[in-house]
Amino acid sequence: FFFFLSFILHKTIILWNPVFLDMPVVSVFFFFVVWEQKLDETNESWLINGAVYRKGQIVLRSDTWVVLFDSQSGRYMRIPTATNYRDDITQKEADRVNYRGSGYLCRIQKNLLEPGIDYGVYLLYRDGRTDTLIDTGKTVRK
């Protein structure tokens, strides 16, 4: 567990603009299942722990990014995640598809964000064929 968190902290956060890409933006309930996304807060950071997958599509390893949208400046920040293997999801689904690799962990350091700004929380889901930006409906504020 600690390996994953330190791995996340050493990856680069990228300023990013999905407008230049041919990428659909969808709500959480359209095509995808976002499973028990948790947002735990400490004084220094948020830890996002969840799972996302396309129903019926095998997920061996997560290729998911957390994306924060600054509504004031219109900027997006793409933040890397680490795969969190989740056997419980495959067991709970009745379709016999392997969703084990759909889990992700992400730590967001608060000192990277501007105070007083609401950041929309999105997930960039990449399945090898298409990239999709999923609006979780959640926000964070420093």
N, C-alpha and C positions, 0 to 999 in steps of 0.2 A: 504493500500500500504506500509506504513512504517513498519507494523508488518512483512510483508513478507521479506523486506530487512533486518531487524534486525534478523529475523529467519535464513536467509541465512548466515549472518555473524557469527552466533554462532555455526553453524554446522562445522564438521571437514573436512578438505581437506585431501584426502587419496592419498599417492603414490601408484600407481597401474600399473599392467602390463597385458594387455589383451592377450598377447601371450600365457599365461598359461591357458587361457580359450578357450573353443570351441565356438568362436564368429566370425561371419562374419563381415568384414569391407566393407562397401558399400559407393558408392558415393551418394550425396544428391538426385539425381533424380532416384534412383533405389529402387522401392517399396514404398518409403516414400515421404511425402510432407513436406518440411520445409517452413513455412509460415512467411514471412516478418521478418526475423531475423535481429534485430537491435543491433549494438554495439556502445554504447555511452561512451565517454571517459571523465574522469575528471583527475585532477592531481594525485589523490590517487587510482582510480579504473576504471574498465570497468563495465558497466552494460549491460548484454546480455538479451534481451527481445525477445521472439519468440514463435513459436509453431511448434510441429512436431507430425505427426500421420501417421499411415498406412492407406491408402485409404480403406474405407469400414469397418474399425474396430472401434467400439465405444471406446471413451476415456472419462472416468468419472473423472479420476484424473491422472495428469502427474506423470510418474516415469522416468524422464529424468535427466541425469547428464551432465554437461559440462565437457569435458575432454581436457586438454591441453597437447600437445606432444612437448617435448623438443628434437629437432632434434640433438643437439650436444651430449647429454648424453643418448638419447634413453629412457628417463623416461616419464611416463605419470602421470598427476595429475588429479584425479577425484574430481570434485567440485559439491557440492549439489545445487539443484535448488528448488524453491518454485513454486507450481502450480499457474498459472495466468489464471483464467477462461475466456474463449473467446467465447461468443455467436456468434460473427461476423463470425467465421469460419464455424460453422454449417449452418448459414444462407447463406453463399456464395457457399457452396457445394450443388450440386443438387441431392445428393444420399439419403437424409433423414436419414443420420447417425449422431449420437450425437458426435461431436468432441469438445464439450465445455471444457473439461479438458485437452486439448492438449497444452495449453499455459504454458510457464515457464519463470521465472525470475532468474537471477544469477548475483551476484556481485563478481568480482575478484579483490582482493586487489593487487595493483602493487608491494607492498613491499614483496610479496611472490615469485616474479619472479626474475630471474637473469637478470641484464642489458645486452643489446646487443644481446639477443638470440631471434630468431623467434620461437614462439610457435604456432603449428598448432591447430586449434579449431575443436574439434569433439563433437558429441553428442552421449551419451550412451542412447539408447532407450530400455526400458524394458516394455514388454507387458504382463508379467506373464507366457509366454511360452518360449520366446527366448529373448536373449540380442543381440542387434545389435549396432555396432559402426559405426556412420555415419560421413563421412568426409565432412565438410561444405565448404572446399576450402578457408576458411578464416585463417588469422594469426593475432597474437598480438605480440607486442614488447615493452618492458619497456624502 
